[in-house]
Amino acid sequence: MATSSRAEAARRFLDPKTLQKISRLDIIARLVVEGSVTGLHKSPFHGFSVEFAEHREYAPGDDPKHIDWKVYGRSDRFYIKEYEEETNLTATILLDCSESMKFKGEPDRISKLEYGSMIAASLAYLVLRQRDSVGLVTFDEKIRSFVPPSSHPSHRNVLLHTLNTLEPQQRTTIGPVFHEMAERIKKKGLVIIISDLFDDPATILSGLRHFRHRRHEVILFHVLDLWEKTFPFESMTKFRGLEMLGEVTADPRAVRQAYLEELERFTWEIKRGCRQDRVDYVPIDTSMPLDVALTSYLATRAEMKLS
C-alpha cells in the first residue's frame, strides 16, 4: 500500500485523541481484550518459536544460531531471523459493511460505517499495541473480506487499507455470516462485532450463541445514527429503504410512537439475549464522541472483570 494511502486511512480512522485516551488504559485494557483468555505475556514480542516475521542486522549478544546464512552469502552481512512469539489472544473484528451502514441523518455527521470503522481501527490498534493478534472480517449478506489475524506491527496498515476500500452495496444477512465465522475461527479468543443489526433478532442471537458455543468471548457494538434512535421528523417525509426496500411517504407524527416502540422492543430482545449468553452488548450512536464512548466502555468492563 502506498505511503499516501496509508496516511489517508490513518487520518480517517485513527483519531489521535481517542488513541491517547485508550492508550492510558494499557493495564486495564489488557484485562479487557484478553477476556477469558487470561494470563500475561511470558516473553518479548520477538522470540524464536512460532512464525517468521522479518530480518534484522546482527548485533553483539545475538545467538549466532539464528543467523540467516543464505542472506549472508548474498550480502556478505550478518542478519538475524526474527519470529513472532505466539500471543495470549486472537481477536477477530467483524464489521458490517452493508448498505444501511452508509446512513447518516445530518450531512455534517459521519456515517455508521465510518464510525464503525473507527471503532474497528481503534480496537485493532489497542490489541496490536499489547502484542496480541487481531484479524478483520467485513460482511453484508456474505463475507466480503477476511484479513487473517496477526500481531506484527505492520499488520495495522493491512487493516487500515481494508477499511479504506469498503463500498457498501448489499443487504445485511447476519445469521449465516456469524455461523460461518464461528466455524472458521478455530482458536478460542475474542470476537468483536460492529453492526447496526438490520436483521431478525432470533437470527442474530442464534449466530451469537454459536460463537459462545465455540467458547469465544463476544463484544457486540450496536451502532445507530441519532436520527434512527429519536425519529425527529415533523412534516410529511419520503422515507427510503436503507437496503433496497423501496420508498414510502408518511406523516412522521402518525408513525413515531409505533416506530419508537418497535425499536425499543428490538433493542430489548437483543440486549436480553446477549445477557443470557454472556455477550457484552454495547449500544452506541454516531453522535457520541468516540474517545468518550470507548474509554467509558473499556473502563466499565475492566471494573467488572476485576470485581
N, C-alpha and C positions, 0 to 999 in steps of 0.2 A: 504494500500500500504506500502511495506517495506521501512524502512528508506533509504537504499541504492538506491532503485528505485526512491524515491523522490529526492534524491540528484542528481542522474544522470539526471533526467528530468529537474531539475532546472539549472544544468550546461549547458544542451543542448539548452534550450530555453530562459533563463533569463540572459541576458548579463549585468553584473554589471555596465558597462559604460553607457549602454542605460538606465537602471533604474535610475541611478544617474541623468542623464540629464532630463528625463521626470518628475522625482520627483520634480525638481526645478520649474516645470510649474504647481504647485499644484492649484493655484487660477485660472490661465488661463485654465488649463486642465479641471477644474470643469465646466467652461462655455462650453468647447468643448464637454465633454461627455454628459452633460445634454441637449444640443441642444435646441429643442423647449420645452422640459420639464423643465422649469426654476424654480428657487427658491432654497434657501439654505436649508440644513437640519435643522429641527426645534428641534431636540432632540439628545442626545448622541446615540452612536451605540447600546448599550444595554439599552432597555427600558422595559416596561411591557405591550405591546399592541398587538403584532401580532403573532409571531411564536416562539415556544420554541427552544432555542439554546443549552443551557448546564447548568450544576450546578456549583456553586462556593461556597466556605465556607462562612458562615455568618460572617459579620463584623459589629462592632458597628456603628449605624446610619442607617443600612438597615431596611426597613419596614418589621416587623415580619409577615405581612400577606402573604409575598412571600416565607416563609419558607416551604420547602417540608417535611411535617410531616411523610410521608411514608419512606423517606430516613432516617429521624431521628430515626424512630422506628427500622430500620435495623442496623444503625451505631452508634446510641447514640450521633450523632454530628449534628449540625445545618447547613443545606445547603440551599442556595437561588436558586430558579428557575430564570434563565435569559432568556430573549426573544430578538429576533432580531427585531429592530424597522423597520417599513415599510420605504422604502427609496424612494427618488425622482425619481430614474432612474432604469429601467431594460434594460440592454444592452445584445444583443444576437449576438455572433460572429459565422458567417458561414464560415467554412474553406473547400475549395476544396481539396479533397484527391484523385483525380482521377489519373490515370496512368501518364498522361502528366506532372503532378506536380513533378515527380521524376527527370525530366530532369535537367542536369547541363552541360554547354558547356565545361568547363575545369575541370579536375579531382580535383584540389585543391579548387574549388568553391563549395559552398553549393547549394543544390537543391532548386527549387522553393518551395517545400513543407516544407523543413527545414526553409527557410526564412519566409514563410507564418506562420509557427508555432511560430516563434519568434515574429512576429508582434502580433499574437493572444495572446501569453503569456504576452507580454509587456503591451498591452492594457487592458487585464484582470487584471493584477497587478495594473494598474492605477485606474481602476474602483473600485476594491476592496479597494484600499488604501483610496479612497474617500467615503467609506462606502456605495457604491451602489451595485446593484446586477448585476451579469454577468452570462450568460449561453453560452454553446458551442454546435454547430452543425457541424458535419463533413459529407461530401456528395461527391458522384461521380454521378452515374446515378440515385441514390436514396439516401435517408438519411441513413447514416451508424451508427451514434451515436447522441444522444441528451442528453446533460447534462443540466438539468433544472437550471434556474438562482437562485443564492443565493448570499447573501452578507456576509456570515460567513467567517472569515479569513481562516479557514481550507479548504474552497472550492477551493482555489488555487491548493492544492495537487491533488484534483479530476481532475481539468482541465489539469494539467501537465501530470498526468498519462494517460489521454485520448490521448493527443498529442504524448506521448512517445510510444504508441502502434499502431500508424497508419501504415497500409500496403496498399499502393496504388495498385490497380489492374484493375479497370474498367474505362470505358469511362465517359466523362462528359455529363450530361443532366441537364442543369441549370434551364430551364424554369419551369418544373414540380416541382422541389425541392423548388424554390422560391415561387411558388403559394401555395404549401402545407404549407410551414412555415409561409407565410403571414396569413393563416387562423389559424394556431396553436398558434401563438403569440398573445395572447388576449390583453395584456396590452400595451398601446402606449409607445414606447420607442425608443431606438437606435439600429439599425441593422448594423453590421459591416461585410462586405463581403470581403473575401480574395480568389482570384482565378486568373488563367491565362486566363479565359473566352474562353476556347476552345468550342465554340458553336455558333449557329446562332445569330447575333446581335438582330434581331427582337424578338427572343425568350427571350433573356437576358433582353431586355428593357421592355418587357411585364411583366416579373417577378418583376423587379424593380418598375414598375408602380403600381403593386399590393401592394407592401409594402407601397408605398406612399399613395395609396388609403386608407389603413388602418391607416394612419396618423403616420407612423413610420418615424423617421429621418434615412437616409441611407448614409453610407460611403462605397465606393467601392474601394478597393485596387486591382489594376490590376497588377499582378506580372508576370514579364517575365525574362528570362535569357538574359544576354547581347548579346549572340550569336543570339538569336531569334530576337533581335532588329536590329542587324547590319549585319547579314548574312556574316561573314568574310571568307567564304570558297573560295579557289582559284582553286584547281585541281579537277579532276573527283572524285566525292564523292558518296558513297552509303547512301542515306537518309532513315531512318527507321521511320515509322509512330509512333507517340507517344502514340496513343490509338488504337492499333490493326488494323492499316490501311495498312500493308504491307510495301514493300521496293521498292525504285526506285534509279537507278544510273543516275546521271546527271552532266553536266558541270555547276557549280555554276555561272560562268560568263554569261551563256546564260539565266539564270532564275533570277538572282539577282534583276534586275530592276523591273521585274514583281512582285517578292515576296515583295520587299520593298513598292511598290505602293499599293499592296493588304493589307499589314499590316497597312499602313497609312490610307487607306480607312476604314478599320475595326475600327481602333482606333478613327478616326474622327466621325464615326457613333455612337460609344458607348459614346464618350465624348459629342456629340451634344444631344443625348437622355438624358444623365444624367443632362445636363444643363437645358433642357426643363422641366424635372421632379424634379429639385432641389435636385439632388443626388450629393454628393461630389465624384468626380472622381479623384482618386489618382494613376497615373501611376508610377510604381516603378520597378527597376530591381535589381537582386541579387548582382550586383557589388557595389551597393550603401551601405555605412556603415549604419547599421540600426539606430544607435543613431542619425545620421545626418538626415536621411530620416524622422524619426518620429518627432523629435523636430521641424524640419522645417515645417512639415505639421501642427502640433499642434499649433505652434506659428502663422502661417499664418491664420489658421481657427479662432483662438481666436481674431485676429485683425479684421476679417470680422464680427464676432459676436458683437464686441464692436463698430464697425463703424455705 
